[in-house]
Amino acid sequence: MLLEVENLSVTYGDIEAVRHLDFVLDQGEMVSIVGANGAGKTSTINAVMGIEPIRGGRIRFDGEDITRLPVHERARRGIRVVPERSRVFPRLSVYENIIIGLYGQRGKRPLQARLDWLYGIFPRLLERRSQLASTLSGGEQQQLAIARALVSEPRLLLVDEVSMGLMPKLVDQVFLLLRQLNQELGLPILLVEQNAMASLRISDRGYVMETGTCAYQGAAAEMIEHPKVKEAYLG
């Protein structure tokens, strides 16, 4: 397994955001963690990245225990995150935002080759490469956040609520892009989402979180048809 999370617990004071959570992600997989707002999804992805300290549990990446490693060391090992609501650097240009993603880079290709590849995927970023990130639309900022994560050629991409705040048409485009990155490049992706149906449709497997714990898990196609999952999360 590429990523193994065992008995994970995350707390905020007396509040348990994540309780004894187990999940795995294998090389080449796209795995969704879905659930309602407040279920603990973002806390989970932040714990994997090292942004959020954990109370208990173990995180292994490619066989190495990274539970106590700081964020920058996880980044050096090839883990990258696309944060909730994109969170670009508004006073930096599009190009400068992308270059920041090179911190602790692992990529083998020359930088220009990687930039050409990214601009091919996101032609709007090429058009606006000299503009401040604050001048971009919400959809363009989401593209920029993904490009910033991809420029280092990561081994694992963590994606947090990528659909939040986007128009339905843009949501479809972003999910299509994630599917292409996974299927065509074999990029492993851990996707946490409130938009359960869209997320599970592009995933291999899924986990449903309820109040910090895993309520259901299984193949994504089967979960979409699971009566309780459909009733509670898919409408």
C-alpha positions in Angstrom: 0.0 0.0 0.0 1.2 3.5 -0.8 -0.7 5.2 2.1 -1.8 3.4 5.3 -3.7 5.3 8.0 -4.3 3.3 11.2 -6.4 4.2 14.2 -6.2 8.0 13.5 -7.5 10.4 16.1 -7.6 14.2 15.8 -8.9 16.4 18.6 -9.5 20.2 19.1 -9.6 20.7 22.8 -12.3 18.3 24.1 -13.8 17.8 20.6 -12.9 14.7 18.8 -12.9 15.5 15.1 -11.6 12.1 14.0 -11.9 8.9 16.0 -10.0 5.7 15.4 -10.1 6.0 11.6 -8.5 3.4 9.3 -8.1 3.7 5.6 -5.6 2.8 2.8 -4.8 3.9 -0.7 -2.7 1.9 -3.1 -0.5 2.9 -5.9 -2.5 4.3 -8.9 -5.8 4.5 -6.9 -8.2 7.3 -6.5 -10.0 7.0 -3.2 -12.8 9.3 -1.9 -13.6 10.2 1.6 -17.1 11.6 1.7 -19.5 12.8 4.3 -21.4 15.8 5.6 -19.9 19.1 6.7 -18.2 18.5 10.1 -17.7 14.8 9.6 -13.9 15.1 10.0 -12.9 15.0 6.3 -10.6 18.1 6.2 -9.1 17.1 9.6 -8.2 13.8 8.1 -6.5 15.2 5.0 -4.6 17.8 7.1 -3.4 15.0 9.4 -2.1 13.0 6.5 -0.2 16.1 5.2 1.0 16.9 8.8 -0.8 20.3 8.9 -2.9 19.1 11.9 -1.2 17.3 14.8 -2.8 14.0 15.7 -3.7 12.6 19.1 -3.2 9.0 18.2 -2.7 6.6 15.4 -0.1 5.9 12.7 0.5 7.1 9.1 2.7 5.2 6.8 3.7 6.3 3.3 5.3 3.9 0.9 6.3 1.7 3.9 7.8 4.5 5.9 6.3 5.7 9.2 5.7 9.4 8.7 3.5 10.0 11.7 5.9 12.4 13.4 7.4 14.0 10.3 6.8 17.8 9.8 4.9 19.1 6.7 8.1 20.0 4.7 9.5 16.5 5.1 6.2 14.9 3.8 6.4 17.3 0.9 9.9 16.2 0.1 8.7 12.6 0.0 6.2 13.6 -2.7 3.0 14.4 -0.9 1.1 17.5 -2.1 -2.2 19.0 -1.1 -4.8 21.1 -3.0 -6.4 22.9 0.0 -10.0 23.8 0.5 -11.1 26.9 -1.4 -7.8 26.9 -3.4 -6.0 29.3 -1.0 -3.7 30.8 -3.6 -1.2 33.7 -2.7 -3.3 36.7 -3.9 -0.4 39.2 -4.2 1.8 36.9 -6.2 1.4 36.3 -10.0 0.1 33.1 -11.4 3.6 32.1 -12.4 5.0 32.8 -8.9 2.2 30.8 -7.3 3.1 27.8 -9.5 6.8 28.1 -8.8 6.1 28.0 -5.0 5.0 24.4 -5.6 8.6 23.5 -6.4 9.5 23.5 -2.7 11.1 20.2 -1.9 10.5 19.1 -5.5 10.9 15.6 -6.6 10.3 16.0 -10.4 12.9 14.7 -12.8 11.9 16.7 -15.9 13.3 20.2 -16.5 11.2 23.0 -15.1 10.2 24.4 -18.5 9.0 21.0 -19.6 6.8 20.8 -16.6 5.5 24.3 -17.1 4.7 23.6 -20.7 2.8 20.5 -19.6 0.8 22.4 -17.0 0.0 25.2 -19.4 -1.2 22.6 -21.8 -3.7 21.3 -19.2 -4.6 24.8 -18.0 -4.3 27.2 -21.0 -6.1 30.0 -19.1 -3.1 30.0 -16.6 -0.7 30.6 -19.6 -2.8 33.5 -20.7 -2.8 35.0 -17.2 0.6 33.9 -16.0 1.7 37.5 -15.3 -1.5 38.5 -13.5 -1.9 38.6 -9.8 -3.7 35.5 -8.5 -6.3 37.8 -6.8 -7.6 38.8 -10.3 -8.5 35.3 -11.2 -12.0 33.9 -11.0 -12.9 31.1 -8.5 -12.5 28.4 -11.1 -9.2 29.8 -12.3 -7.9 30.0 -8.8 -8.8 26.3 -8.3 -6.9 25.5 -11.5 -3.9 27.4 -10.1 -4.0 25.5 -6.8 -4.0 22.2 -8.7 -1.1 23.4 -11.0 0.9 24.5 -7.9 0.5 21.0 -6.4 1.4 19.2 -9.7 4.5 21.2 -10.7 6.6 19.1 -8.4 5.4 15.8 -10.0 4.0 14.4 -6.7 3.7 10.8 -5.7 0.4 11.4 -3.9 -2.1 14.2 -4.4 -4.4 15.2 -1.5 -7.5 17.1 -2.7 -9.7 18.9 -0.1 -13.3 19.9 -1.1 -12.3 20.8 -4.7 -15.9 21.5 -5.7 -16.6 24.0 -2.9 -17.8 27.4 -4.2 -17.6 26.5 -7.9 -20.4 26.6 -10.4 -21.7 23.2 -11.5 -20.1 23.4 -14.9 -16.7 24.1 -13.3 -17.2 21.3 -10.8 -17.6 18.9 -13.7 -14.5 20.2 -15.4 -12.4 19.8 -12.3 -13.6 16.3 -11.6 -12.9 15.3 -15.2 -9.4 16.7 -14.8 -8.7 14.7 -11.6 -10.0 11.6 -13.3 -7.6 12.1 -16.3 -4.7 12.7 -14.0 -5.4 9.5 -12.2 -6.2 7.3 -15.2 -3.7 8.7 -17.7 -0.8 9.4 -15.4 -1.5 6.9 -12.7 -1.3 9.6 -10.1 -2.7 8.4 -6.7 -5.3 10.8 -5.4 -7.0 11.0 -2.0 -10.2 13.2 -2.5 -12.3 14.4 0.4 -15.7 15.8 -0.7 -19.2 16.8 0.4 -20.3 16.2 -3.2 -20.4 12.5 -2.7 -22.0 11.4 -6.0 -19.5 13.3 -8.2 -16.6 12.1 -6.1 -17.5 8.5 -6.0 -18.2 8.4 -9.7 -14.6 9.1 -10.5 -13.1 7.0 -7.7 -12.0 3.3 -7.3 -13.0 3.1 -3.7 -14.7 5.2 -1.1 -15.1 5.8 2.7 -18.1 7.5 4.2 -17.4 9.4 7.4 -19.9 10.2 10.1 -18.9 12.3 13.2 -15.2 11.4 12.8 -15.6 7.7 12.1 -15.9 5.5 9.1 -19.6 4.4 8.7 -19.2 2.6 5.3 -16.5 1.6 2.9 -16.1 -0.3 -0.3 -15.8 -0.1 -4.1 -17.1 3.2 -5.3 -19.5 1.7 -7.8 -21.1 -0.4 -5.1 -21.3 2.5 -2.6 -23.2 4.6 -5.1 -25.9 1.8 -5.2 -25.8 1.1 -1.4 -29.3 2.0 -0.1 -28.2 3.6 3.1 -25.4 5.6 1.4 -27.8 6.7 -1.3 -30.4 7.8 1.2 -28.0 9.6 3.5 -25.5 11.1 1.1 -26.5 10.8 -2.5 -30.1 11.8 -2.5 
